[in-house]
Amino acid sequence: MSWPVVKLTVRALLLQKRTLALALLAYAPTLMAFVFAVGARADANHHRFYSHLVQDLMVPVVTALVSLVVGVSAIGDEREDGTILYLAATPLSRLSIVVSKITAAWIVAFALLGPSLVLSCLLALGGDVTLGLIVWPLLGVALAALAYAAGSAWLSLRVRRPIVVGILYIILWEGSIATYAASADRLSIAAYGRALVAEKLPQAAAPVVSPARATLILIVATAFLAWLGGRALRRTELP
């Protein structure tokens, strides 16, 4: 991995106009938590609301979409304007370039998602916040965002419209098939992210695996997708 490439990519991603739209999307759960905190009755189940907010919205929708767009942009924008040729001409390996791009995309995505999740927790739970109720959801979002970013980077090198393909995966597979098919959720990034969240908030859905296995699977999936991305970059005809 090349840290200069990571820094340049992070700066380029943060300066894009679409980052503002992604920030608005990232903070949608915070807005919902604020509305709940203002209007909730005294006997409302704050933990259940927060659990559903994270497991049904934050991980499978907000994290997925933000990471998808940022991951595709990290490589796709440079392919479009031709600047990726300069990277390809350096001594860096193709895998190193892809890993650097994934890392940059993850940093930007988590910079948007992490504060939103913490604020959502504080607003939704009020005085009932514990460290575990913040750390486990943060870990689930962080690892899910990393896997989504790696998959998005690979898609940007393999298909013509990676964002469309990524959205179809999120909506049709993770949002529909994997939700109702008992075995299909094993191929769902969101399912493993929710498994980490469920370590402290098990109310929304039964986890598919233990937190330890979910962590391992997400890390292995990220590494495999990064390898596929490096392989695709070697075989892709650059502009």
Secondary structure, 3 states (H helix, E strand, C coil): CCHHHHHHHHHHHHCCCHHHHHHHHHCHHHHHHHHHHHHCCCCCCHHHHHHHHHHHHHHHHHHHHHHHHHHHHHHHHHHHHCCHHHHHCCCCCHHHHHHHHHHHHHHHHHHHHHHHHHHHHHHHHHHHCCHHHHHHHHHHHHHHHHHHHHHHHHHHHHCCCHHHHHHHHHHHHHHHHHHHCCCHHHHCHHHHHHHHHCCCCCCCCCCCCCHHHHHHHHHHHHHHHHHHHHHHHHHCCCC
